[in-house]
C-alpha cells in the first residue's frame, strides 16, 4: 500500500494544527519544515522575515532532514499563505526534494486567501519537479478537512 507523507511549515502553529489533524485522519508520516536561520516567536518578526525573503526571492535553507521520498506516493504539503502565495521555504522544499512521479496535495492556512491564489506557484514547482499537483484545500476546521478527504479519497 502506498505511503502518504505530510510536510508542513508553520510559523504560528495554525498550519501545524492542520497537519496534525490531517495525520489523525489518514495514514501518513509527518515532517515539520524548519529553516536553518529561524525567526523569533514575535509575529512582526515573522512577517518581516517572510517579506524579506519574498522581496529578494530568497529560498531559505532547510534545517529539517528530509526523508527518502521513494516510498511515498502522495505528499501533502501544508503552509500558511503569505502575500497570496506559499512562503519561500516551500520553494526551498521543491529545490531540495525529489518529487518525481509523486502526487502533491497542497493545503494552506489563511484567514481569507483561497488556495487558488497559491496554485500558479505550486503548479510551476510541481511541473519542474515531475510531480502531479492534485486539488488541495484551505484548512478552516476539522469537519471541512474530513469532507475534503471524503470527496478526494483517491489520493
N, CA, C and O atoms as a GROMACS GRO file, in nm:
protein
  620
    1UNK      N    1   0.084  -0.118   0.000
    1UNK     CA    2   0.000   0.000   0.000
    1UNK      C    3   0.089   0.125   0.000
    1UNK      O    4   0.180   0.136   0.083
    2UNK      N    5   0.065   0.218  -0.091
    2UNK     CA    6   0.149   0.338  -0.096
    2UNK      C    7   0.138   0.419   0.033
    2UNK      O    8   0.031   0.429   0.094
    3UNK      N    9   0.249   0.474   0.072
    3UNK     CA   10   0.251   0.554   0.195
    3UNK      C   11   0.227   0.700   0.163
    3UNK      O   12   0.261   0.749   0.055
    4UNK      N   13   0.169   0.769   0.258
    4UNK     CA   14   0.147   0.913   0.248
    4UNK      C   15   0.244   0.986   0.340
    4UNK      O   16   0.288   0.933   0.443
    5UNK      N   17   0.277   1.107   0.300
    5UNK     CA   18   0.364   1.191   0.380
    5UNK      C   19   0.303   1.330   0.388
    5UNK      O   20   0.250   1.382   0.290
    6UNK      N   21   0.310   1.389   0.506
    6UNK     CA   22   0.269   1.528   0.525
    6UNK      C   23   0.394   1.607   0.559
    6UNK      O   24   0.463   1.577   0.657
    7UNK      N   25   0.423   1.708   0.478
    7UNK     CA   26   0.533   1.800   0.505
    7UNK      C   27   0.468   1.937   0.523
    7UNK      O   28   0.389   1.981   0.440
    8UNK      N   29   0.502   2.003   0.632
    8UNK     CA   30   0.438   2.132   0.655
    8UNK      C   31   0.537   2.233   0.713
    8UNK      O   32   0.636   2.197   0.778
    9UNK      N   33   0.507   2.359   0.688
    9UNK     CA   34   0.577   2.470   0.752
    9UNK      C   35   0.473   2.549   0.830
    9UNK      O   36   0.367   2.583   0.777
   10UNK      N   37   0.505   2.577   0.955
   10UNK     CA   38   0.413   2.653   1.039
   10UNK      C   39   0.491   2.757   1.117
   10UNK      O   40   0.586   2.724   1.188
   11UNK      N   41   0.452   2.881   1.103
   11UNK     CA   42   0.519   2.989   1.175
   11UNK      C   43   0.451   3.020   1.308
   11UNK      O   44   0.518   3.058   1.404
   12UNK      N   45   0.320   3.005   1.314
   12UNK     CA   46   0.247   3.042   1.435
   12UNK      C   47   0.174   2.926   1.501
   12UNK      O   48   0.113   2.943   1.606
   13UNK      N   49   0.180   2.807   1.442
   13UNK     CA   50   0.116   2.690   1.499
   13UNK      C   51  -0.015   2.651   1.434
   13UNK      O   52  -0.065   2.541   1.458
   14UNK      N   53  -0.072   2.736   1.353
   14UNK     CA   54  -0.201   2.705   1.289
   14UNK      C   55  -0.185   2.595   1.185
   14UNK      O   56  -0.265   2.501   1.181
   15UNK      N   57  -0.083   2.605   1.101
   15UNK     CA   58  -0.061   2.502   1.000
   15UNK      C   59  -0.019   2.372   1.066
   15UNK      O   60  -0.053   2.264   1.017
   16UNK      N   61   0.053   2.380   1.175
   16UNK     CA   62   0.089   2.260   1.250
   16UNK      C   63  -0.036   2.188   1.300
   16UNK      O   64  -0.045   2.065   1.291
   17UNK      N   65  -0.131   2.263   1.351
   17UNK     CA   66  -0.257   2.204   1.397
   17UNK      C   67  -0.329   2.134   1.282
   17UNK      O   68  -0.378   2.023   1.298
   18UNK      N   69  -0.334   2.199   1.167
   18UNK     CA   70  -0.398   2.139   1.050
   18UNK      C   71  -0.326   2.010   1.009
   18UNK      O   72  -0.391   1.910   0.978
   19UNK      N   73  -0.194   2.012   1.009
   19UNK     CA   74  -0.115   1.893   0.971
   19UNK      C   75  -0.139   1.778   1.068
   19UNK      O   76  -0.152   1.663   1.027
   20UNK      N   77  -0.144   1.809   1.196
   20UNK     CA   78  -0.166   1.704   1.296
   20UNK      C   79  -0.307   1.645   1.284
   20UNK      O   80  -0.326   1.525   1.302
   21UNK      N   81  -0.405   1.729   1.253
   21UNK     CA   82  -0.540   1.677   1.233
   21UNK      C   83  -0.547   1.591   1.108
   21UNK      O   84  -0.614   1.488   1.106
   22UNK      N   85  -0.478   1.633   1.003
   22UNK     CA   86  -0.472   1.553   0.880
   22UNK      C   87  -0.409   1.418   0.909
   22UNK      O   88  -0.458   1.315   0.863
   23UNK      N   89  -0.300   1.417   0.985
   23UNK     CA   90  -0.233   1.292   1.021
   23UNK      C   91  -0.327   1.197   1.095
   23UNK      O   92  -0.323   1.076   1.074
   24UNK      N   93  -0.412   1.252   1.182
   24UNK     CA   94  -0.508   1.169   1.255
   24UNK      C   95  -0.610   1.104   1.163
   24UNK      O   96  -0.664   0.998   1.196
   25UNK      N   97  -0.636   1.165   1.049
   25UNK     CA   98  -0.742   1.117   0.959
   25UNK      C   99  -0.692   1.027   0.848
   25UNK      O  100  -0.770   0.951   0.789
   26UNK      N  101  -0.563   1.034   0.818
   26UNK     CA  102  -0.507   0.948   0.712
   26UNK      C  103  -0.385   0.876   0.767
   26UNK      O  104  -0.330   0.915   0.870
   27UNK      N  105  -0.346   0.773   0.700
   27UNK     CA  106  -0.225   0.701   0.736
   27UNK      C  107  -0.107   0.774   0.673
   27UNK      O  108  -0.080   0.757   0.554
   28UNK      N  109  -0.036   0.854   0.752
   28UNK     CA  110   0.072   0.936   0.696
   28UNK      C  111   0.182   0.960   0.797
   28UNK      O  112   0.160   0.963   0.918
   29UNK      N  113   0.302   0.976   0.744
   29UNK     CA  114   0.414   1.024   0.825
   29UNK      C  115   0.408   1.176   0.824
   29UNK      O  116   0.349   1.236   0.735
   30UNK      N  117   0.470   1.237   0.924
   30UNK     CA  118   0.459   1.382   0.942
   30UNK      C  119   0.598   1.442   0.959
   30UNK      O  120   0.677   1.396   1.042
   31UNK      N  121   0.627   1.546   0.880
   31UNK     CA  122   0.756   1.616   0.886
   31UNK      C  123   0.729   1.766   0.894
   31UNK      O  124   0.653   1.820   0.813
   32UNK      N  125   0.792   1.833   0.990
   32UNK     CA  126   0.780   1.978   1.000
   32UNK      C  127   0.904   2.041   0.940
   32UNK      O  128   1.017   2.008   0.978
   33UNK      N  129   0.884   2.132   0.844
   33UNK     CA  130   0.995   2.206   0.785
   33UNK      C  131   1.040   2.315   0.881
   33UNK      O  132   0.958   2.393   0.931
   34UNK      N  133   1.168   2.320   0.905
   34UNK     CA  134   1.224   2.428   0.986
   34UNK      C  135   1.339   2.490   0.910
   34UNK      O  136   1.421   2.418   0.852
   35UNK      N  137   1.348   2.622   0.908
   35UNK     CA  138   1.458   2.688   0.840
   35UNK      C  139   1.586   2.682   0.925
   35UNK      O  140   1.580   2.676   1.048
   36UNK      N  141   1.700   2.685   0.858
   36UNK     CA  142   1.828   2.690   0.930
   36UNK      C  143   1.834   2.815   1.016
   36UNK      O  144   1.866   2.809   1.135
   37UNK      N  145   1.802   2.927   0.956
   37UNK     CA  146   1.800   3.054   1.029
   37UNK      C  147   1.655   3.090   1.053
   37UNK      O  148   1.585   3.137   0.964
   38UNK      N  149   1.612   3.068   1.174
   38UNK     CA  150   1.472   3.087   1.208
   38UNK      C  151   1.436   3.231   1.234
   38UNK      O  152   1.506   3.324   1.195
   39UNK      N  153   1.327   3.245   1.300
   39UNK     CA  154   1.270   3.375   1.332
   39UNK      C  155   1.224   3.368   1.476
   39UNK      O  156   1.210   3.260   1.532
   40UNK      N  157   1.199   3.481   1.534
   40UNK     CA  158   1.150   3.481   1.672
   40UNK      C  159   1.001   3.448   1.672
   40UNK      O  160   0.938   3.442   1.567
   41UNK      N  161   0.948   3.429   1.790
   41UNK     CA  162   0.805   3.399   1.802
   41UNK      C  163   0.718   3.522   1.786
   41UNK      O  164   0.596   3.511   1.780
   42UNK      N  165   0.779   3.637   1.781
   42UNK     CA  166   0.709   3.763   1.765
   42UNK      C  167   0.650   3.772   1.624
   42UNK      O  168   0.722   3.759   1.525
   43UNK      N  169   0.520   3.795   1.615
   43UNK     CA  170   0.451   3.796   1.485
   43UNK      C  171   0.512   3.897   1.388
   43UNK      O  172   0.527   3.867   1.270
   44UNK      N  173   0.546   4.015   1.436
   44UNK     CA  174   0.605   4.117   1.349
   44UNK      C  175   0.739   4.072   1.292
   44UNK      O  176   0.771   4.103   1.177
   45UNK      N  177   0.817   4.000   1.369
   45UNK     CA  178   0.944   3.946   1.320
   45UNK      C  179   0.922   3.839   1.214
   45UNK      O  180   0.996   3.832   1.116
   46UNK      N  181   0.819   3.758   1.234
   46UNK     CA  182   0.786   3.655   1.135
   46UNK      C  183   0.748   3.721   1.003
   46UNK      O  184   0.795   3.679   0.897
   47UNK      N  185   0.665   3.823   1.010
   47UNK     CA  186   0.622   3.895   0.889
   47UNK      C  187   0.742   3.956   0.818
   47UNK      O  188   0.755   3.944   0.696
   48UNK      N  189   0.831   4.021   0.893
   48UNK     CA  190   0.949   4.084   0.834
   48UNK      C  191   1.040   3.980   0.770
   48UNK      O  192   1.094   4.002   0.661
   49UNK      N  193   1.057   3.866   0.837
   49UNK     CA  194   1.140   3.756   0.786
   49UNK      C  195   1.085   3.706   0.653
   49UNK      O  196   1.159   3.691   0.556
   50UNK      N  197   0.955   3.680   0.649
   50UNK     CA  198   0.892   3.630   0.527
   50UNK      C  199   0.894   3.731   0.414
   50UNK      O  200   0.917   3.695   0.298
   51UNK      N  201   0.869   3.857   0.446
   51UNK     CA  202   0.865   3.962   0.344
   51UNK      C  203   1.003   3.985   0.282
   51UNK      O  204   1.014   4.005   0.161
   52UNK      N  205   1.106   3.982   0.364
   52UNK     CA  206   1.243   4.000   0.312
   52UNK      C  207   1.277   3.888   0.214
   52UNK      O  208   1.335   3.914   0.108
   53UNK      N  209   1.242   3.766   0.248
   53UNK     CA  210   1.269   3.653   0.158
   53UNK      C  211   1.192   3.668   0.028
   53UNK      O  212   1.246   3.643  -0.080
   54UNK      N  213   1.067   3.706   0.037
   54UNK     CA  214   0.986   3.723  -0.083
   54UNK      C  215   1.042   3.835  -0.171
   54UNK      O  216   1.058   3.817  -0.291
   55UNK      N  217   1.070   3.949  -0.111
   55UNK     CA  218   1.120   4.063  -0.188
   55UNK      C  219   1.251   4.033  -0.258
   55UNK      O  220   1.277   4.083  -0.368
   56UNK      N  221   1.335   3.949  -0.195
   56UNK     CA  222   1.465   3.915  -0.253
   56UNK      C  223   1.467   3.779  -0.322
   56UNK      O  224   1.571   3.733  -0.369
   57UNK      N  225   1.348   3.714  -0.329
   57UNK     CA  226   1.336   3.581  -0.389
   57UNK      C  227   1.438   3.484  -0.330
   57UNK      O  228   1.499   3.405  -0.402
   58UNK      N  229   1.455   3.491  -0.199
   58UNK     CA  230   1.548   3.403  -0.128
   58UNK      C  231   1.478   3.273  -0.092
   58UNK      O  232   1.366   3.272  -0.043
   59UNK      N  233   1.545   3.164  -0.117
   59UNK     CA  234   1.496   3.033  -0.077
   59UNK      C  235   1.577   2.993   0.047
   59UNK      O  236   1.692   2.951   0.034
   60UNK      N  237   1.518   3.005   0.165
   60UNK     CA  238   1.594   2.977   0.288
   60UNK      C  239   1.635   2.831   0.298
   60UNK      O  240   1.565   2.742   0.250
   61UNK      N  241   1.750   2.808   0.359
   61UNK     CA  242   1.797   2.672   0.379
   61UNK      C  243   1.706   2.601   0.478
   61UNK      O  244   1.655   2.660   0.573
   62UNK      N  245   1.686   2.473   0.453
   62UNK     CA  246   1.601   2.391   0.539
   62UNK      C  247   1.688   2.314   0.638
   62UNK      O  248   1.782   2.245   0.599
   63UNK      N  249   1.656   2.328   0.765
   63UNK     CA  250   1.726   2.258   0.873
   63UNK      C  251   1.680   2.112   0.884
   63UNK      O  252   1.759   2.024   0.916
   64UNK      N  253   1.554   2.089   0.857
   64UNK     CA  254   1.493   1.957   0.870
   64UNK      C  255   1.555   1.859   0.772
   64UNK      O  256   1.570   1.890   0.654
   65UNK      N  257   1.590   1.741   0.820
   65UNK     CA  258   1.638   1.636   0.731
   65UNK      C  259   1.516   1.574   0.663
   65UNK      O  260   1.427   1.520   0.729
   66UNK      N  261   1.514   1.582   0.532
   66UNK     CA  262   1.401   1.526   0.457
   66UNK      C  263   1.420   1.376   0.439
   66UNK      O  264   1.532   1.329   0.419
   67UNK      N  265   1.311   1.300   0.447
   67UNK     CA  266   1.321   1.155   0.431
   67UNK      C  267   1.340   1.116   0.284
   67UNK      O  268   1.321   1.198   0.193
   68UNK      N  269   1.376   0.992   0.264
   68UNK     CA  270   1.380   0.935   0.128
   68UNK      C  271   1.235   0.927   0.080
   68UNK      O  272   1.153   0.859   0.141
   69UNK      N  273   1.205   0.994  -0.028
   69UNK     CA  274   1.066   1.002  -0.075
   69UNK      C  275   1.024   0.885  -0.164
   69UNK      O  276   0.909   0.879  -0.207
   70UNK      N  277   1.115   0.792  -0.193
   70UNK     CA  278   1.081   0.684  -0.286
   70UNK      C  279   0.969   0.595  -0.234
   70UNK      O  280   0.899   0.532  -0.314
   71UNK      N  281   0.949   0.588  -0.104
   71UNK     CA  282   0.844   0.501  -0.050
   71UNK      C  283   0.707   0.569  -0.043
   71UNK      O  284   0.608   0.507  -0.004
   72UNK      N  285   0.702   0.696  -0.081
   72UNK     CA  286   0.575   0.770  -0.072
   72UNK      C  287   0.516   0.793  -0.210
   72UNK      O  288   0.588   0.818  -0.307
   73UNK      N  289   0.385   0.784  -0.218
   73UNK     CA  290   0.314   0.813  -0.343
   73UNK      C  291   0.251   0.952  -0.339
   73UNK      O  292   0.257   1.027  -0.437
   74UNK      N  293   0.191   0.985  -0.226
   74UNK     CA  294   0.122   1.113  -0.211
   74UNK      C  295   0.189   1.193  -0.100
   74UNK      O  296   0.215   1.143   0.009
   75UNK      N  297   0.217   1.321  -0.132
   75UNK     CA  298   0.279   1.410  -0.036
   75UNK      C  299   0.188   1.531  -0.017
   75UNK      O  300   0.164   1.608  -0.110
   76UNK      N  301   0.138   1.547   0.104
   76UNK     CA  302   0.057   1.663   0.140
   76UNK      C  303   0.155   1.771   0.186
   76UNK      O  304   0.238   1.746   0.273
   77UNK      N  305   0.144   1.890   0.128
   77UNK     CA  306   0.234   1.999   0.164
   77UNK      C  307   0.151   2.113   0.221
   77UNK      O  308   0.065   2.169   0.152
   78UNK      N  309   0.177   2.146   0.346
   78UNK     CA  310   0.100   2.249   0.416
   78UNK      C  311   0.182   2.372   0.447
   78UNK      O  312   0.301   2.364   0.476
   79UNK      N  313   0.116   2.486   0.442
   79UNK     CA  314   0.184   2.613   0.466
   79UNK      C  315   0.083   2.724   0.489
   79UNK      O  316  -0.032   2.714   0.446
   80UNK      N  317   0.126   2.830   0.558
   80UNK     CA  318   0.042   2.949   0.567
   80UNK      C  319   0.054   3.026   0.435
   80UNK      O  320   0.161   3.025   0.373
   81UNK      N  321  -0.050   3.091   0.393
   81UNK     CA  322  -0.042   3.174   0.274
   81UNK      C  323   0.011   3.310   0.314
   81UNK      O  324  -0.043   3.377   0.402
   82UNK      N  325   0.119   3.351   0.248
   82UNK     CA  326   0.180   3.481   0.273
   82UNK      C  327   0.182   3.559   0.143
   82UNK      O  328   0.239   3.513   0.045
   83UNK      N  329   0.121   3.674   0.142
   83UNK     CA  330   0.116   3.760   0.024
   83UNK      C  331   0.064   3.683  -0.098
   83UNK      O  332   0.122   3.691  -0.207
   84UNK      N  333  -0.043   3.609  -0.078
   84UNK     CA  334  -0.114   3.533  -0.180
   84UNK      C  335  -0.029   3.422  -0.243
   84UNK      O  336  -0.049   3.387  -0.360
   85UNK      N  337   0.066   3.368  -0.168
   85UNK     CA  338   0.149   3.259  -0.220
   85UNK      C  339   0.214   3.181  -0.106
   85UNK      O  340   0.207   3.223   0.010
   86UNK      N  341   0.277   3.069  -0.139
   86UNK     CA  342   0.347   2.993  -0.035
   86UNK      C  343   0.469   3.070   0.015
   86UNK      O  344   0.529   3.146  -0.061
   87UNK      N  345   0.507   3.051   0.141
   87UNK     CA  346   0.631   3.109   0.190
   87UNK      C  347   0.749   3.054   0.108
   87UNK      O  348   0.741   2.947   0.048
   88UNK      N  349   0.856   3.128   0.108
   88UNK     CA  350   0.972   3.090   0.027
   88UNK      C  351   1.034   2.958   0.069
   88UNK      O  352   1.102   2.894  -0.011
   89UNK      N  353   1.013   2.914   0.193
   89UNK     CA  354   1.066   2.784   0.236
   89UNK      C  355   1.001   2.670   0.158
   89UNK      O  356   1.060   2.563   0.145
   90UNK      N  357   0.881   2.691   0.107
   90UNK     CA  358   0.817   2.589   0.023
   90UNK      C  359   0.891   2.580  -0.110
   90UNK      O  360   0.904   2.470  -0.166
   91UNK      N  361   0.938   2.691  -0.162
   91UNK     CA  362   1.023   2.689  -0.282
   91UNK      C  363   1.150   2.609  -0.252
   91UNK      O  364   1.194   2.529  -0.335
   92UNK      N  365   1.209   2.632  -0.134
   92UNK     CA  366   1.329   2.557  -0.093
   92UNK      C  367   1.301   2.407  -0.090
   92UNK      O  368   1.384   2.327  -0.132
   93UNK      N  369   1.184   2.370  -0.040
   93UNK     CA  370   1.146   2.230  -0.035
   93UNK      C  371   1.147   2.169  -0.175
   93UNK      O  372   1.201   2.060  -0.195
   94UNK      N  373   1.089   2.238  -0.270
   94UNK     CA  374   1.089   2.187  -0.408
   94UNK      C  375   1.228   2.187  -0.469
   94UNK      O  376   1.257   2.106  -0.557
   95UNK      N  377   1.315   2.277  -0.424
   95UNK     CA  378   1.454   2.277  -0.470
   95UNK      C  379   1.527   2.152  -0.423
   95UNK      O  380   1.608   2.096  -0.497
   96UNK      N  381   1.498   2.108  -0.302
   96UNK     CA  382   1.575   2.002  -0.238
   96UNK      C  383   1.516   1.862  -0.252
   96UNK      O  384   1.591   1.764  -0.259
   97UNK      N  385   1.386   1.850  -0.258
   97UNK     CA  386   1.322   1.719  -0.257
   97UNK      C  387   1.299   1.667  -0.398
   97UNK      O  388   1.278   1.744  -0.492
   98UNK      N  389   1.303   1.535  -0.412
   98UNK     CA  390   1.274   1.472  -0.541
   98UNK      C  391   1.129   1.426  -0.541
   98UNK      O  392   1.094   1.321  -0.487
   99UNK      N  393   1.044   1.508  -0.603
   99UNK     CA  394   0.901   1.478  -0.608
   99UNK      C  395   0.860   1.409  -0.738
   99UNK      O  396   0.741   1.400  -0.768
  100UNK      N  397   0.957   1.362  -0.815
  100UNK     CA  398   0.925   1.298  -0.944
  100UNK      C  399   0.827   1.183  -0.922
  100UNK      O  400   0.846   1.097  -0.836
  101UNK      N  401   0.722   1.185  -1.002
  101UNK     CA  402   0.616   1.082  -1.001
  101UNK      C  403   0.535   1.078  -0.872
  101UNK      O  404   0.467   0.979  -0.844
  102UNK      N  405   0.541   1.183  -0.793
  102UNK     CA  406   0.459   1.192  -0.671
  102UNK      C  407   0.334   1.275  -0.699
  102UNK      O  408   0.332   1.357  -0.791
  103UNK      N  409   0.231   1.253  -0.621
  103UNK     CA  410   0.113   1.338  -0.622
  103UNK      C  411   0.126   1.435  -0.506
  103UNK      O  412   0.141   1.394  -0.391
  104UNK      N  413   0.119   1.563  -0.538
  104UNK     CA  414   0.128   1.668  -0.437
  104UNK      C  415  -0.012   1.719  -0.408
  104UNK      O  416  -0.085   1.760  -0.499
  105UNK      N  417  -0.050   1.716  -0.281
  105UNK     CA  418  -0.179   1.770  -0.238
  105UNK      C  419  -0.149   1.887  -0.143
  105UNK      O  420  -0.110   1.864  -0.028
  106UNK      N  421  -0.166   2.010  -0.190
  106UNK     CA  422  -0.136   2.124  -0.105
  106UNK      C  423  -0.250   2.155  -0.008
  106UNK      O  424  -0.367   2.134  -0.038
  107UNK      N  425  -0.213   2.205   0.108
  107UNK     CA  426  -0.313   2.262   0.198
  107UNK      C  427  -0.254   2.387   0.260
  107UNK      O  428  -0.134   2.394   0.290
  108UNK      N  429  -0.339   2.484   0.278
  108UNK     CA  430  -0.295   2.614   0.327
  108UNK      C  431  -0.381   2.659   0.443
  108UNK      O  432  -0.495   2.616   0.461
  109UNK      N  433  -0.323   2.746   0.522
  109UNK     CA  434  -0.398   2.811   0.629
  109UNK      C  435  -0.396   2.960   0.601
  109UNK      O  436  -0.290   3.019   0.580
  110UNK      N  437  -0.510   3.019   0.603
  110UNK     CA  438  -0.524   3.162   0.578
  110UNK      C  439  -0.660   3.204   0.630
  110UNK      O  440  -0.757   3.128   0.623
  111UNK      N  441  -0.668   3.324   0.681
  111UNK     CA  442  -0.796   3.375   0.727
  111UNK      C  443  -0.890   3.403   0.609
  111UNK      O  444  -1.012   3.390   0.622
  112UNK      N  445  -0.832   3.441   0.495
  112UNK     CA  446  -0.920   3.481   0.385
  112UNK      C  447  -0.869   3.444   0.246
  112UNK      O  448  -0.950   3.436   0.153
  113UNK      N  449  -0.742   3.422   0.228
  113UNK     CA  450  -0.687   3.396   0.095
  113UNK      C  451  -0.714   3.253   0.055
  113UNK      O  452  -0.677   3.160   0.127
  114UNK      N  453  -0.779   3.232  -0.060
  114UNK     CA  454  -0.807   3.096  -0.105
  114UNK      C  455  -0.680   3.027  -0.156
  114UNK      O  456  -0.583   3.093  -0.193
  115UNK      N  457  -0.682   2.896  -0.157
  115UNK     CA  458  -0.570   2.818  -0.210
  115UNK      C  459  -0.543   2.855  -0.355
  115UNK      O  460  -0.428   2.850  -0.400
  116UNK      N  461  -0.646   2.892  -0.428
  116UNK     CA  462  -0.630   2.922  -0.572
  116UNK      C  463  -0.525   3.030  -0.597
  116UNK      O  464  -0.464   3.031  -0.704
  117UNK      N  465  -0.503   3.120  -0.503
  117UNK     CA  466  -0.400   3.223  -0.520
  117UNK      C  467  -0.260   3.161  -0.523
  117UNK      O  468  -0.172   3.211  -0.592
  118UNK      N  469  -0.240   3.053  -0.449
  118UNK     CA  470  -0.109   2.987  -0.443
  118UNK      C  471  -0.088   2.886  -0.556
  118UNK      O  472   0.025   2.846  -0.582
  119UNK      N  473  -0.195   2.845  -0.621
  119UNK     CA  474  -0.183   2.737  -0.720
  119UNK      C  475  -0.089   2.767  -0.836
  119UNK      O  476  -0.017   2.676  -0.878
  120UNK      N  477  -0.083   2.889  -0.891
  120UNK     CA  478   0.013   2.911  -1.000
  120UNK      C  479   0.158   2.880  -0.958
  120UNK      O  480   0.234   2.825  -1.036
  121UNK      N  481   0.195   2.916  -0.838
  121UNK     CA  482   0.330   2.888  -0.788
  121UNK      C  483   0.350   2.737  -0.770
  121UNK      O  484   0.453   2.682  -0.807
  122UNK      N  485   0.250   2.672  -0.712
  122UNK     CA  486   0.259   2.529  -0.688
  122UNK      C  487   0.260   2.450  -0.818
  122UNK      O  488   0.331   2.350  -0.829
  123UNK      N  489   0.182   2.494  -0.918
  123UNK     CA  490   0.184   2.427  -1.049
  123UNK      C  491   0.322   2.431  -1.110
  123UNK      O  492   0.373   2.331  -1.160
  124UNK      N  493   0.383   2.549  -1.106
  124UNK     CA  494   0.516   2.566  -1.164
  124UNK      C  495   0.619   2.479  -1.092
  124UNK      O  496   0.700   2.411  -1.156
  125UNK      N  497   0.616   2.480  -0.959
  125UNK     CA  498   0.711   2.399  -0.882
  125UNK      C  499   0.688   2.250  -0.904
  125UNK      O  500   0.783   2.174  -0.919
  126UNK      N  501   0.562   2.209  -0.907
  126UNK     CA  502   0.530   2.067  -0.927
  126UNK      C  503   0.573   2.021  -1.065
  126UNK      O  504   0.632   1.914  -1.080
  127UNK      N  505   0.543   2.101  -1.164
  127UNK     CA  506   0.580   2.065  -1.302
  127UNK      C  507   0.731   2.052  -1.315
  127UNK      O  508   0.780   1.956  -1.375
  128UNK      N  509   0.805   2.148  -1.259
  128UNK     CA  510   0.951   2.144  -1.266
  128UNK      C  511   1.009   2.021  -1.197
  128UNK      O  512   1.116   1.973  -1.235
  129UNK      N  513   0.940   1.972  -1.096
  129UNK     CA  514   0.991   1.857  -1.021
  129UNK      C  515   0.940   1.723  -1.073
  129UNK      O  516   0.981   1.618  -1.023
  130UNK      N  517   0.852   1.725  -1.172
  130UNK     CA  518   0.799   1.600  -1.226
  130UNK      C  519   0.686   1.541  -1.145
  130UNK      O  520   0.654   1.423  -1.159
  131UNK      N  521   0.624   1.622  -1.062
  131UNK     CA  522   0.513   1.577  -0.977
  131UNK      C  523   0.379   1.616  -1.040
  131UNK      O  524   0.372   1.702  -1.127
  132UNK      N  525   0.275   1.551  -0.993
  132UNK     CA  526   0.139   1.584  -1.032
  132UNK      C  527   0.076   1.663  -0.919
  132UNK      O  528   0.075   1.618  -0.804
  133UNK      N  529   0.024   1.779  -0.950
  133UNK     CA  530  -0.044   1.861  -0.849
  133UNK      C  531  -0.191   1.826  -0.847
  133UNK      O  532  -0.262   1.839  -0.947
  134UNK      N  533  -0.237   1.780  -0.732
  134UNK     CA  534  -0.379   1.746  -0.715
  134UNK      C  535  -0.449   1.862  -0.646
  134UNK      O  536  -0.385   1.951  -0.590
  135UNK      N  537  -0.580   1.860  -0.650
  135UNK     CA  538  -0.657   1.963  -0.582
  135UNK      C  539  -0.627   1.961  -0.434
  135UNK      O  540  -0.616   1.855  -0.373
  136UNK      N  541  -0.615   2.075  -0.378
  136UNK     CA  542  -0.586   2.085  -0.236
  136UNK      C  543  -0.698   2.154  -0.162
  136UNK      O  544  -0.812   2.157  -0.210
  137UNK      N  545  -0.667   2.210  -0.048
  137UNK     CA  546  -0.771   2.272   0.033
  137UNK      C  547  -0.712   2.381   0.121
  137UNK      O  548  -0.593   2.381   0.154
  138UNK      N  549  -0.798   2.474   0.158
  138UNK     CA  550  -0.765   2.574   0.260
  138UNK      C  551  -0.826   2.523   0.389
  138UNK      O  552  -0.948   2.506   0.399
  139UNK      N  553  -0.743   2.500   0.487
  139UNK     CA  554  -0.789   2.447   0.614
  139UNK      C  555  -0.864   2.554   0.691
  139UNK      O  556  -0.815   2.664   0.713
  140UNK      N  557  -0.985   2.519   0.732
  140UNK     CA  558  -1.063   2.608   0.817
  140UNK      C  559  -1.100   2.540   0.948
  140UNK      O  560  -1.098   2.601   1.055
  141UNK      N  561  -1.136   2.410   0.938
  141UNK     CA  562  -1.167   2.334   1.059
  141UNK      C  563  -1.164   2.185   1.027
  141UNK      O  564  -1.154   2.145   0.911
  142UNK      N  565  -1.172   2.104   1.131
  142UNK     CA  566  -1.159   1.958   1.115
  142UNK      C  567  -1.272   1.899   1.032
  142UNK      O  568  -1.249   1.805   0.955
  143UNK      N  569  -1.394   1.952   1.045
  143UNK     CA  570  -1.506   1.899   0.967
  143UNK      C  571  -1.488   1.923   0.818
  143UNK      O  572  -1.515   1.835   0.738
  144UNK      N  573  -1.441   2.043   0.781
  144UNK     CA  574  -1.414   2.070   0.640
  144UNK      C  575  -1.302   1.981   0.587
  144UNK      O  576  -1.306   1.937   0.472
  145UNK      N  577  -1.203   1.955   0.671
  145UNK     CA  578  -1.094   1.865   0.634
  145UNK      C  579  -1.148   1.724   0.608
  145UNK      O  580  -1.112   1.661   0.508
  146UNK      N  581  -1.233   1.675   0.696
  146UNK     CA  582  -1.294   1.542   0.678
  146UNK      C  583  -1.373   1.537   0.547
  146UNK      O  584  -1.364   1.440   0.472
  147UNK      N  585  -1.450   1.641   0.519
  147UNK     CA  586  -1.529   1.645   0.396
  147UNK      C  587  -1.439   1.645   0.273
  147UNK      O  588  -1.469   1.576   0.175
  148UNK      N  589  -1.331   1.721   0.277
  148UNK     CA  590  -1.235   1.720   0.166
  148UNK      C  591  -1.183   1.579   0.142
  148UNK      O  592  -1.178   1.533   0.028
  149UNK      N  593  -1.143   1.512   0.248
  149UNK     CA  594  -1.086   1.377   0.234
  149UNK      C  595  -1.190   1.277   0.182
  149UNK      O  596  -1.157   1.189   0.103
  150UNK      N  597  -1.314   1.290   0.225
  150UNK     CA  598  -1.419   1.202   0.174
  150UNK      C  599  -1.442   1.221   0.025
  150UNK      O  600  -1.462   1.124  -0.049
  151UNK      N  601  -1.438   1.346  -0.019
  151UNK     CA  602  -1.459   1.376  -0.162
  151UNK      C  603  -1.338   1.341  -0.247
  151UNK      O  604  -1.350   1.324  -0.368
  152UNK      N  605  -1.224   1.331  -0.185
  152UNK     CA  606  -1.098   1.309  -0.258
  152UNK      C  607  -1.025   1.187  -0.206
  152UNK      O  608  -0.904   1.193  -0.183
  153UNK      N  609  -1.095   1.080  -0.187
  153UNK     CA  610  -1.037   0.959  -0.128
  153UNK      C  611  -0.939   0.889  -0.220
  153UNK      O  612  -0.871   0.796  -0.177
  154UNK      N  613  -0.929   0.932  -0.346
  154UNK     CA  614  -0.838   0.865  -0.440
  154UNK      C  615  -0.693   0.903  -0.417
  154UNK      O  616  -0.604   0.839  -0.474
  155UNK      N  617  -0.665   1.003  -0.336
  155UNK     CA  618  -0.525   1.039  -0.308
  155UNK      C  619  -0.467   0.932  -0.223
  155UNK      O  620  -0.349   0.939  -0.187
   0.00000   0.00000   0.00000
